[in-house]
Amino acid sequence: MVCVSVFLSVTLMSCSTDISHYKNQNSKFDIKQYFNGDMIAWGMIQDYTNEVTRRFCVEIDASWQQEQGTLKEKFYFDNGEISYRTWNLTRLENGAYTGSAEDVIGIANGQESGFAFQWEYQLAVPIEGSTYYFDMDDWMYKLDEYRVFNKTAMSKFGVEVAEITLFFDKQLSDKTCEASSPQL
C-alpha cells in the first residue's frame, strides 16, 4: 500500500510543472537575448505512440526593437515540404511575453523563470485538406549560452496526441538547414 501511495504521489507531481519552480535556478533564460540574430534548430514530431512521424530543420531570423520582437522561421521537412511562420512577440514585465503568428489562434502567452521558458497557445494545423486546432504546451530549457532544448506537448480535447522536440544551437557558424542537414 505504501508503494502505491508513493507511486501515485510521484506520478501526480510529475504531471504538472509550474514555471515558477525554476525561478531560483542559475543560468537565467532571457529569450529576448537568446532569440536575436540568425540560428538553426533541428526537430522531430512523435505521435501518441512515440513513433517519429516527421523530422525537420528550421532556420530562424530573429530581431528586436525595444520590447517588440520578430522571429521569422523557415521549416524544411524530411518529405521536402517547406513552410513558414513569423512570430511577433512583446516582452512584458516580470519575464512575461505575448505573441502571435499566422497559424496561432488568438494570443500566445509565455513566461520566463530561471533557465526555463513556457509558451501556451492554440495552433491551426492543416492536415489532408482540413484544418485542426491543437493546444500547445511549449517548454524551452537553456542548456548554455548557445544551446536550448525545446519540448512541446500537442493536445486535442485535453489528450496529448503528439510531442515536438527541438534543439537550437547558436554556436554553429553555418546558419542554413541545407548546409547543416543534408539528409533532409
C-alpha atoms as an extended CHARMM CRD file, in Angstrom:
* protein
*
       184  EXT
         1         1  MET       CA              0.0000000000        0.0000000000        0.0000000000  PROA      1               0.0000000000
         2         2  VAL       CA              2.8470000000        2.4060000000        0.8080000000  PROA      2               0.0000000000
         3         3  CYS       CA              4.4490000000        1.7000000000       -2.5910000000  PROA      3               0.0000000000
         4         4  VAL       CA              1.1740000000        2.5110000000       -4.3650000000  PROA      4               0.0000000000
         5         5  SER       CA              0.8250000000        5.7930000000       -2.4300000000  PROA      5               0.0000000000
         6         6  VAL       CA              4.4130000000        6.8130000000       -3.2090000000  PROA      6               0.0000000000
         7         7  PHE       CA              3.9680000000        5.8870000000       -6.8850000000  PROA      7               0.0000000000
         8         8  LEU       CA              0.7230000000        7.8890000000       -7.1560000000  PROA      8               0.0000000000
         9         9  SER       CA              2.2660000000       10.8950000000       -5.4000000000  PROA      9               0.0000000000
        10        10  VAL       CA              5.3020000000       10.9140000000       -7.6960000000  PROA      10              0.0000000000
        11        11  THR       CA              3.1270000000       10.3810000000      -10.7770000000  PROA      11              0.0000000000
        12        12  LEU       CA              0.7310000000       13.1810000000       -9.8670000000  PROA      12              0.0000000000
        13        13  MET       CA              3.5660000000       15.5830000000       -9.0600000000  PROA      13              0.0000000000
        14        14  SER       CA              5.2820000000       14.8760000000      -12.3880000000  PROA      14              0.0000000000
        15        15  CYS       CA              2.1130000000       15.5690000000      -14.3890000000  PROA      15              0.0000000000
        16        16  SER       CA              2.0490000000       19.2470000000      -13.5300000000  PROA      16              0.0000000000
        17        17  THR       CA              5.0110000000       21.6050000000      -13.5690000000  PROA      17              0.0000000000
        18        18  ASP       CA              4.7070000000       25.2330000000      -12.5960000000  PROA      18              0.0000000000
        19        19  ILE       CA              7.1860000000       27.5710000000      -14.3450000000  PROA      19              0.0000000000
        20        20  SER       CA              7.9470000000       29.2800000000      -11.0120000000  PROA      20              0.0000000000
        21        21  HSD       CA              9.5540000000       26.0140000000       -9.8780000000  PROA      21              0.0000000000
        22        22  TYR       CA             12.6570000000       27.1000000000      -11.8500000000  PROA      22              0.0000000000
        23        23  LYS       CA             12.8870000000       30.7120000000      -10.5930000000  PROA      23              0.0000000000
        24        24  ASN       CA             15.9290000000       30.1550000000       -8.3560000000  PROA      24              0.0000000000
        25        25  GLN       CA             17.8900000000       28.1490000000      -10.9260000000  PROA      25              0.0000000000
        26        26  ASN       CA             21.1310000000       29.5960000000      -12.2700000000  PROA      26              0.0000000000
        27        27  SER       CA             21.7140000000       30.4710000000      -15.9220000000  PROA      27              0.0000000000
        28        28  LYS       CA             18.7100000000       32.7380000000      -16.4360000000  PROA      28              0.0000000000
        29        29  PHE       CA             16.9920000000       32.2920000000      -19.8080000000  PROA      29              0.0000000000
        30        30  ASP       CA             16.3180000000       35.6470000000      -21.4660000000  PROA      30              0.0000000000
        31        31  ILE       CA             14.5390000000       34.8010000000      -24.7280000000  PROA      31              0.0000000000
        32        32  LYS       CA             14.9560000000       38.3730000000      -25.9620000000  PROA      32              0.0000000000
        33        33  GLN       CA             18.7120000000       37.9270000000      -25.7090000000  PROA      33              0.0000000000
        34        34  TYR       CA             18.8600000000       34.3260000000      -26.9480000000  PROA      34              0.0000000000
        35        35  PHE       CA             16.4770000000       34.6960000000      -29.9000000000  PROA      35              0.0000000000
        36        36  ASN       CA             18.3440000000       37.5540000000      -31.5330000000  PROA      36              0.0000000000
        37        37  GLY       CA             20.1510000000       37.0310000000      -34.8370000000  PROA      37              0.0000000000
        38        38  ASP       CA             20.2930000000       34.0040000000      -37.1170000000  PROA      38              0.0000000000
        39        39  MET       CA             20.2640000000       30.4080000000      -35.8950000000  PROA      39              0.0000000000
        40        40  ILE       CA             19.0780000000       26.9450000000      -36.8140000000  PROA      40              0.0000000000
        41        41  ALA       CA             17.3130000000       24.1620000000      -34.9450000000  PROA      41              0.0000000000
        42        42  TRP       CA             16.5250000000       20.5130000000      -35.6170000000  PROA      42              0.0000000000
        43        43  GLY       CA             13.4020000000       18.7380000000      -34.5400000000  PROA      43              0.0000000000
        44        44  MET       CA             11.0450000000       15.8200000000      -34.7840000000  PROA      44              0.0000000000
        45        45  ILE       CA              7.3690000000       15.1400000000      -34.2580000000  PROA      45              0.0000000000
        46        46  GLN       CA              6.2700000000       11.9730000000      -32.4670000000  PROA      46              0.0000000000
        47        47  ASP       CA              2.6720000000       10.7520000000      -32.4380000000  PROA      47              0.0000000000
        48        48  TYR       CA              0.8300000000        9.4160000000      -29.3780000000  PROA      48              0.0000000000
        49        49  THR       CA              2.6070000000        6.0230000000      -29.7810000000  PROA      49              0.0000000000
        50        50  ASN       CA              6.0280000000        7.7760000000      -29.7240000000  PROA      50              0.0000000000
        51        51  GLU       CA              6.6340000000        6.9380000000      -33.3930000000  PROA      51              0.0000000000
        52        52  VAL       CA              8.6240000000        9.6520000000      -35.1730000000  PROA      52              0.0000000000
        53        53  THR       CA              6.3100000000       10.8830000000      -37.9230000000  PROA      53              0.0000000000
        54        54  ARG       CA              8.3070000000       13.8720000000      -39.2040000000  PROA      54              0.0000000000
        55        55  ARG       CA             11.7860000000       15.3380000000      -38.9130000000  PROA      55              0.0000000000
        56        56  PHE       CA             12.7230000000       18.8950000000      -39.7520000000  PROA      56              0.0000000000
        57        57  CYS       CA             15.2650000000       21.6800000000      -39.6550000000  PROA      57              0.0000000000
        58        58  VAL       CA             14.2740000000       25.3150000000      -39.0920000000  PROA      58              0.0000000000
        59        59  GLU       CA             16.1630000000       28.4980000000      -39.9440000000  PROA      59              0.0000000000
        60        60  ILE       CA             15.3650000000       31.4050000000      -37.6170000000  PROA      60              0.0000000000
        61        61  ASP       CA             15.9840000000       35.1050000000      -38.2540000000  PROA      61              0.0000000000
        62        62  ALA       CA             15.2070000000       36.9630000000      -35.0190000000  PROA      62              0.0000000000
        63        63  SER       CA             15.3680000000       40.6700000000      -34.2260000000  PROA      63              0.0000000000
        64        64  TRP       CA             14.1320000000       43.0770000000      -31.5470000000  PROA      64              0.0000000000
        65        65  GLN       CA             13.2150000000       46.7610000000      -31.4360000000  PROA      65              0.0000000000
        66        66  GLN       CA             12.9430000000       47.6450000000      -27.7420000000  PROA      66              0.0000000000
        67        67  GLU       CA             10.2960000000       45.2470000000      -26.3820000000  PROA      67              0.0000000000
        68        68  GLN       CA              8.9500000000       44.0850000000      -29.7750000000  PROA      68              0.0000000000
        69        69  GLY       CA             10.4900000000       41.0060000000      -31.3810000000  PROA      69              0.0000000000
        70        70  THR       CA             10.1100000000       39.2260000000      -34.7070000000  PROA      70              0.0000000000
        71        71  LEU       CA             11.1230000000       35.6050000000      -35.2690000000  PROA      71              0.0000000000
        72        72  LYS       CA             10.9610000000       34.5410000000      -38.9070000000  PROA      72              0.0000000000
        73        73  GLU       CA             11.0460000000       30.7440000000      -39.1900000000  PROA      73              0.0000000000
        74        74  LYS       CA             11.5570000000       28.6360000000      -42.3180000000  PROA      74              0.0000000000
        75        75  PHE       CA             10.9120000000       24.9090000000      -41.8160000000  PROA      75              0.0000000000
        76        76  TYR       CA             12.4330000000       22.1940000000      -44.0300000000  PROA      76              0.0000000000
        77        77  PHE       CA             10.6440000000       18.8620000000      -43.5200000000  PROA      77              0.0000000000
        78        78  ASP       CA             12.0330000000       15.4310000000      -44.3780000000  PROA      78              0.0000000000
        79        79  ASN       CA              9.3560000000       14.9300000000      -47.0680000000  PROA      79              0.0000000000
        80        80  GLY       CA             10.5140000000       18.0440000000      -48.9690000000  PROA      80              0.0000000000
        81        81  GLU       CA              7.7940000000       20.3560000000      -47.6430000000  PROA      81              0.0000000000
        82        82  ILE       CA              8.8570000000       23.9110000000      -46.7470000000  PROA      82              0.0000000000
        83        83  SER       CA              6.6930000000       26.0900000000      -44.5050000000  PROA      83              0.0000000000
        84        84  TYR       CA              6.9850000000       29.4920000000      -42.8590000000  PROA      84              0.0000000000
        85        85  ARG       CA              5.9110000000       31.1090000000      -39.6020000000  PROA      85              0.0000000000
        86        86  THR       CA              6.5530000000       34.6260000000      -38.3310000000  PROA      86              0.0000000000
        87        87  TRP       CA              6.1990000000       35.2380000000      -34.6080000000  PROA      87              0.0000000000
        88        88  ASN       CA              5.5140000000       38.7890000000      -33.3960000000  PROA      88              0.0000000000
        89        89  LEU       CA              6.4960000000       38.9500000000      -29.7360000000  PROA      89              0.0000000000
        90        90  THR       CA              6.0200000000       41.5170000000      -26.9930000000  PROA      90              0.0000000000
        91        91  ARG       CA              8.0900000000       41.4670000000      -23.8240000000  PROA      91              0.0000000000
        92        92  LEU       CA              6.0200000000       42.4900000000      -20.7970000000  PROA      92              0.0000000000
        93        93  GLU       CA              7.0310000000       42.9060000000      -17.1470000000  PROA      93              0.0000000000
        94        94  ASN       CA              8.4190000000       40.1620000000      -14.8900000000  PROA      94              0.0000000000
        95        95  GLY       CA              9.5640000000       37.8500000000      -17.6970000000  PROA      95              0.0000000000
        96        96  ALA       CA              6.1440000000       37.5990000000      -19.3350000000  PROA      96              0.0000000000
        97        97  TYR       CA              5.6560000000       37.5920000000      -23.1150000000  PROA      97              0.0000000000
        98        98  THR       CA              2.7730000000       37.5940000000      -25.5620000000  PROA      98              0.0000000000
        99        99  GLY       CA              2.9800000000       36.5360000000      -29.1700000000  PROA      99              0.0000000000
       100       100  SER       CA              1.0750000000       35.9800000000      -32.3570000000  PROA      100             0.0000000000
       101       101  ALA       CA              1.7310000000       34.1970000000      -35.6520000000  PROA      101             0.0000000000
       102       102  GLU       CA             -0.1920000000       33.3700000000      -38.8140000000  PROA      102             0.0000000000
       103       103  ASP       CA             -1.2580000000       29.9270000000      -37.6020000000  PROA      103             0.0000000000
       104       104  VAL       CA             -1.6820000000       30.7680000000      -33.9140000000  PROA      104             0.0000000000
       105       105  ILE       CA             -5.2850000000       31.3120000000      -32.8350000000  PROA      105             0.0000000000
       106       106  GLY       CA             -5.5430000000       34.3420000000      -30.5650000000  PROA      106             0.0000000000
       107       107  ILE       CA             -2.5750000000       35.2880000000      -28.4030000000  PROA      107             0.0000000000
       108       108  ALA       CA              0.2280000000       33.0530000000      -27.1420000000  PROA      108             0.0000000000
       109       109  ASN       CA              1.2190000000       33.6620000000      -23.5260000000  PROA      109             0.0000000000
       110       110  GLY       CA              4.6850000000       32.9310000000      -22.1990000000  PROA      110             0.0000000000
       111       111  GLN       CA              6.7470000000       33.2470000000      -19.0470000000  PROA      111             0.0000000000
       112       112  GLU       CA             10.4750000000       33.0740000000      -18.2580000000  PROA      112             0.0000000000
       113       113  SER       CA             11.6470000000       31.6630000000      -14.9480000000  PROA      113             0.0000000000
       114       114  GLY       CA             15.2210000000       30.6590000000      -14.1870000000  PROA      114             0.0000000000
       115       115  PHE       CA             16.6020000000       28.6210000000      -17.0910000000  PROA      115             0.0000000000
       116       116  ALA       CA             13.0890000000       27.8000000000      -18.4330000000  PROA      116             0.0000000000
       117       117  PHE       CA             10.5030000000       29.4340000000      -20.6790000000  PROA      117             0.0000000000
       118       118  GLN       CA              6.9260000000       28.2280000000      -21.2370000000  PROA      118             0.0000000000
       119       119  TRP       CA              4.5330000000       29.1390000000      -24.0810000000  PROA      119             0.0000000000
       120       120  GLU       CA              0.8570000000       28.2180000000      -24.2070000000  PROA      120             0.0000000000
       121       121  TYR       CA             -1.1840000000       28.7550000000      -27.3590000000  PROA      121             0.0000000000
       122       122  GLN       CA             -3.5810000000       27.1920000000      -29.8300000000  PROA      122             0.0000000000
       123       123  LEU       CA             -2.2210000000       26.2220000000      -33.2570000000  PROA      123             0.0000000000
       124       124  ALA       CA             -4.1530000000       25.7010000000      -36.5090000000  PROA      124             0.0000000000
       125       125  VAL       CA             -2.6520000000       22.7580000000      -38.4200000000  PROA      125             0.0000000000
       126       126  PRO       CA             -3.6980000000       21.8240000000      -41.9730000000  PROA      126             0.0000000000
       127       127  ILE       CA             -3.9690000000       18.0360000000      -42.3890000000  PROA      127             0.0000000000
       128       128  GLU       CA             -5.1680000000       16.4370000000      -45.6240000000  PROA      128             0.0000000000
       129       129  GLY       CA             -7.3360000000       19.3570000000      -46.7310000000  PROA      129             0.0000000000
       130       130  SER       CA             -8.8330000000       20.1530000000      -43.3060000000  PROA      130             0.0000000000
       131       131  THR       CA             -7.6450000000       22.4260000000      -40.5030000000  PROA      131             0.0000000000
       132       132  TYR       CA             -7.3760000000       21.0790000000      -36.9650000000  PROA      132             0.0000000000
       133       133  TYR       CA             -6.8070000000       23.1110000000      -33.8010000000  PROA      133             0.0000000000
       134       134  PHE       CA             -4.3850000000       21.8870000000      -31.1410000000  PROA      134             0.0000000000
       135       135  ASP       CA             -3.4400000000       23.2100000000      -27.7120000000  PROA      135             0.0000000000
       136       136  MET       CA              0.3220000000       23.6470000000      -27.4050000000  PROA      136             0.0000000000
       137       137  ASP       CA              2.2520000000       23.4760000000      -24.1250000000  PROA      137             0.0000000000
       138       138  ASP       CA              5.7190000000       24.5610000000      -25.2130000000  PROA      138             0.0000000000
       139       139  TRP       CA              8.7180000000       24.3740000000      -22.8280000000  PROA      139             0.0000000000
       140       140  MET       CA             12.2380000000       25.6530000000      -23.5780000000  PROA      140             0.0000000000
       141       141  TYR       CA             15.2630000000       24.9910000000      -21.3830000000  PROA      141             0.0000000000
       142       142  LYS       CA             18.5310000000       26.9150000000      -21.6900000000  PROA      142             0.0000000000
       143       143  LEU       CA             21.4270000000       24.4600000000      -21.5510000000  PROA      143             0.0000000000
       144       144  ASP       CA             24.1780000000       27.0650000000      -22.0070000000  PROA      144             0.0000000000
       145       145  GLU       CA             24.6670000000       30.3690000000      -23.8440000000  PROA      145             0.0000000000
       146       146  TYR       CA             24.4810000000       28.6120000000      -27.2560000000  PROA      146             0.0000000000
       147       147  ARG       CA             22.0290000000       25.7250000000      -26.8550000000  PROA      147             0.0000000000
       148       148  VAL       CA             18.3450000000       25.4280000000      -25.9580000000  PROA      148             0.0000000000
       149       149  PHE       CA             16.2510000000       22.2560000000      -25.7330000000  PROA      149             0.0000000000
       150       150  ASN       CA             12.5180000000       22.5300000000      -26.5420000000  PROA      150             0.0000000000
       151       151  LYS       CA              9.6870000000       20.0510000000      -25.8140000000  PROA      151             0.0000000000
       152       152  THR       CA              6.1050000000       20.7320000000      -26.8250000000  PROA      152             0.0000000000
       153       153  ALA       CA              3.0450000000       18.7080000000      -25.8940000000  PROA      153             0.0000000000
       154       154  MET       CA              0.3590000000       18.9270000000      -28.5830000000  PROA      154             0.0000000000
       155       155  SER       CA             -3.1350000000       18.0520000000      -27.3380000000  PROA      155             0.0000000000
       156       156  LYS       CA             -6.7370000000       17.9150000000      -28.5010000000  PROA      156             0.0000000000
       157       157  PHE       CA             -9.6530000000       17.8680000000      -26.0320000000  PROA      157             0.0000000000
       158       158  GLY       CA             -7.1300000000       17.5260000000      -23.1910000000  PROA      158             0.0000000000
       159       159  VAL       CA             -5.4980000000       14.3910000000      -24.6460000000  PROA      159             0.0000000000
       160       160  GLU       CA             -1.8680000000       14.5410000000      -25.7890000000  PROA      160             0.0000000000
       161       161  VAL       CA             -1.7370000000       13.4780000000      -29.4480000000  PROA      161             0.0000000000
       162       162  ALA       CA              1.8620000000       14.3730000000      -30.3270000000  PROA      162             0.0000000000
       163       163  GLU       CA              5.1250000000       15.6720000000      -28.9450000000  PROA      163             0.0000000000
       164       164  ILE       CA              7.5260000000       18.0080000000      -30.7250000000  PROA      164             0.0000000000
       165       165  THR       CA             11.1830000000       18.1160000000      -29.7440000000  PROA      165             0.0000000000
       166       166  LEU       CA             13.6790000000       20.7530000000      -30.9510000000  PROA      166             0.0000000000
       167       167  PHE       CA             17.3350000000       21.5010000000      -30.3320000000  PROA      167             0.0000000000
       168       168  PHE       CA             18.6350000000       25.0470000000      -31.0000000000  PROA      168             0.0000000000
       169       169  ASP       CA             22.3400000000       25.8020000000      -31.4780000000  PROA      169             0.0000000000
       170       170  LYS       CA             23.5850000000       29.3860000000      -31.9490000000  PROA      170             0.0000000000
       171       171  GLN       CA             27.2590000000       28.4170000000      -31.8960000000  PROA      171             0.0000000000
       172       172  LEU       CA             27.3580000000       26.9690000000      -35.4140000000  PROA      172             0.0000000000
       173       173  SER       CA             28.9320000000       29.2440000000      -37.9960000000  PROA      173             0.0000000000
       174       174  ASP       CA             26.6530000000       27.9480000000      -40.7890000000  PROA      174             0.0000000000
       175       175  LYS       CA             23.0820000000       29.0630000000      -40.1300000000  PROA      175             0.0000000000
       176       176  THR       CA             21.3240000000       27.2610000000      -43.0090000000  PROA      176             0.0000000000
       177       177  CYS       CA             19.4710000000       23.9710000000      -42.9100000000  PROA      177             0.0000000000
       178       178  GLU       CA             20.5530000000       22.9420000000      -46.3880000000  PROA      178             0.0000000000
       179       179  ALA       CA             24.2300000000       23.0250000000      -45.4500000000  PROA      179             0.0000000000
       180       180  SER       CA             23.7300000000       21.5830000000      -41.9520000000  PROA      180             0.0000000000
       181       181  SER       CA             21.2020000000       18.8190000000      -42.6570000000  PROA      181             0.0000000000
       182       182  PRO       CA             21.9100000000       17.1100000000      -45.9740000000  PROA      182             0.0000000000
       183       183  GLN       CA             19.5950000000       14.1950000000      -45.0450000000  PROA      183             0.0000000000
       184       184  LEU       CA             16.5210000000       16.4750000000      -45.0040000000  PROA      184             0.0000000000
